[in-house]
């Protein structure tokens, strides 16, 4: 009986070992193919993201350039407005001085004062 058992086990081992090796090999090949497919999918997704992001980055850069240009224009316009405001304030101050002088002249005329002597020529001063 032990010989038949050994022969049966040897026959089973002869049939099972190649089947087991084939099964393990196919399983390993399938796992490698799955990893390869995942890698290809990851690469294609990364390429798709690059294709999607490149125009967006270009547009963002264009918008940054436009914002910088508009900020420069705003700065120049503010500078121009400050200059105009300063000139307007100077004109208003000058106008106020002239009004005061004119008011003094009218007060002097209304008070009945005699006219002032004529101005001396500059060569007599």
C-alpha positions in Angstrom: 0.0 0.0 0.0 2.7 2.5 0.7 3.9 2.0 -2.9 0.6 2.8 -4.3 0.2 5.8 -2.0 3.6 7.0 -3.1 2.8 6.4 -6.7 -0.5 8.2 -6.3 1.2 11.1 -4.6 3.9 11.2 -7.2 1.3 11.2 -10.0 -0.7 13.9 -8.2 2.5 15.9 -7.6 3.5 15.5 -11.3 0.1 16.8 -12.4 -0.4 19.4 -9.6 3.0 21.1 -9.6 3.0 22.2 -13.3 -0.6 23.3 -12.9 0.3 25.2 -9.7 3.4 26.8 -11.4 1.2 27.7 -14.4 -1.5 29.2 -12.2 1.1 31.2 -10.2 2.7 32.4 -13.4 -0.6 33.5 -14.9 -1.5 35.2 -11.6 1.8 37.1 -11.6 1.4 38.0 -15.3 -2.1 39.3 -14.6 -0.9 41.4 -11.7 1.9 42.8 -13.9 -0.6 43.6 -16.7 -2.9 45.3 -14.1 0.0 47.4 -12.8 1.0 48.2 -16.4 -2.6 49.3 -17.2 -2.8 51.4 -14.1 0.5 53.0 -15.0 -0.7 53.8 -18.5 -3.9 55.2 -17.1 -2.0 57.3 -14.7 0.2 58.6 -17.5 -2.8 59.4 -19.7 -4.5 61.1 -16.8 -1.4 63.2 -16.1 -1.1 64.1 -19.8 -4.8 65.1 -19.9 -4.3 67.3 -16.8 -1.3 68.9 -18.5 -3.3 69.6 -21.6 -6.0 71.0 -19.3 -3.7 73.1 -17.1 -1.4 74.6 -19.7 -4.1 76.8 -21.3 -5.4 77.7 -17.8 -1.9 78.7 -16.7 -1.4 80.8 -19.9 -4.7 82.5 -19.2 -3.8 83.2 -15.6 -0.5 84.7 -16.8 -2.3 86.9 -19.3 -4.7 88.0 -16.6 -1.8 88.8 -14.3 -0.2 90.9 -17.0 -3.4 92.7 -17.6 -3.9 93.4 -13.9 -0.3 94.7 -13.7 -0.9 96.9 -16.7 -4.2 98.2 -15.2 -2.6 98.8 -11.8 0.1 100.9 -13.6 -2.6 102.9 -15.4 -4.5 103.4 -12.1 -1.3 104.6 -10.5 -0.6 107.1 -13.3 -4.2 108.4 -13.2 -4.0 108.8 -9.4 -0.7 110.7 -9.8 -2.3 112.9 -12.5 -5.4 113.5 -10.3 -3.1 114.5 -7.3 -1.3 116.9 -9.6 -4.6 118.4 -10.8 -5.9 118.6 -7.2 -2.8 120.4 -6.1 -3.1 122.9 -9.0 -6.8 123.4 -8.2 -6.0 124.1 -4.6 -3.4 126.6 -5.6 -5.8 128.3 -8.0 -8.5 128.4 -5.2 -5.9 130.0 -2.8 -5.0 132.6 -5.4 -8.7 133.3 -6.1 -9.3 133.7 -2.3 -6.4 136.2 -2.1 -7.7 138.2 -5.0 -11.2 138.2 -3.4 -9.7 139.6 -0.2 -7.8 142.3 -2.1 -10.9 143.2 -4.1 -13.0 143.3 -0.9 -10.4 145.6 0.6 -10.6 147.9 -2.4 -14.4 148.0 -2.3 -14.3 148.8 1.4 -11.8 151.5 0.8 -13.9 153.0 -2.1 -17.2 152.8 -0.1 -15.5 154.4 2.9 -15.0 157.6 0.8 -11.3 157.6 0.9 -9.2 159.5 -1.6 -7.5 157.5 -4.3 -4.0 156.5 -3.6 -1.2 158.3 -5.2 0.0 156.8 -8.5 2.7 154.2 -8.3 6.2 155.5 -8.7 8.0 154.3 -11.7 10.6 151.7 -11.0 13.5 153.9 -12.0 12.6 156.3 -9.2 12.5 153.8 -6.5 
